[in-house]
Amino acid sequence: MNTLQDIEHAIAQLPSEDLAAFRAWFAEFDAEIWDRQFEADVKAGRLDALAEKALKDLREGHCTDL
């Protein structure tokens, strides 16, 4: 198994074309992990209080149209 330092060194050595491909892959990889965590948080009810506050603010006219 590579250490973080080994991985950082390997990434630093990538040619620009490979670095661009790695960036795209990592962005997708990271987004998938974030999505899974977000879905787990929603399912566990960890965001319920925030959602209720947002809906309350909307009902009370405390929101600004974008």
Phi, psi and omega per residue, in radians:
M1 nan 2.377 3.129
N2 -1.383 2.559 3.022
T3 -1.479 2.872 3.104
L4 -0.996 -0.696 3.136
Q5 -1.083 -0.707 3.095
D6 -1.104 -0.739 -3.136
I7 -1.142 -0.786 3.104
E8 -1.023 -0.757 3.135
H9 -1.105 -0.770 -3.139
A10 -1.094 -0.732 3.132
I11 -1.125 -0.726 -3.136
A12 -1.094 -0.408 -3.111
Q13 -1.564 -0.119 -3.085
L14 -1.174 2.445 2.989
P15 -1.131 2.740 -3.024
S16 -0.986 -0.652 3.139
E17 -1.143 -0.769 3.105
D18 -1.199 -0.615 3.107
L19 -1.115 -0.712 3.103
A20 -1.103 -0.731 3.118
A21 -1.146 -0.711 3.098
F22 -1.090 -0.769 3.126
R23 -1.002 -0.809 3.141
A24 -1.098 -0.783 3.123
W25 -1.072 -0.803 -3.081
F26 -1.160 -0.665 3.115
A27 -1.056 -0.759 3.116
E28 -1.167 -0.773 3.109
F29 -1.017 -0.844 -3.114
D30 -1.133 -0.715 3.135
A31 -1.116 -0.684 3.118
E32 -1.117 -0.719 3.098
I33 -1.120 -0.770 3.141
W34 -1.082 -0.761 3.127
D35 -1.052 -0.762 3.129
R36 -1.096 -0.718 3.122
Q37 -1.148 -0.746 3.124
F38 -1.070 -0.799 3.130
E39 -1.084 -0.699 3.105
A40 -1.128 -0.718 3.124
D41 -1.121 -0.722 3.106
V42 -1.098 -0.857 -3.108
K43 -1.049 -0.625 -3.121
A44 -1.432 -0.091 3.110
G45 1.440 0.214 -3.083
R46 -1.207 -0.284 -3.102
L47 -1.876 0.038 -3.077
D48 -1.019 -0.779 -3.113
A49 -1.112 -0.686 3.109
L50 -1.161 -0.706 3.123
A51 -1.127 -0.760 3.122
E52 -1.085 -0.734 3.117
K53 -1.105 -0.745 3.132
A54 -1.098 -0.773 3.121
L55 -1.134 -0.683 3.095
K56 -1.093 -0.811 3.115
D57 -1.051 -0.693 3.118
L58 -1.122 -0.835 3.130
R59 -1.048 -0.624 -3.094
E60 -1.523 0.054 3.076
G61 1.328 0.442 -3.131
H62 -1.655 0.345 -3.107
C63 -1.950 2.670 3.110
T64 -1.977 2.290 3.079
D65 -1.156 2.461 3.102
L66 -1.579 nan nan
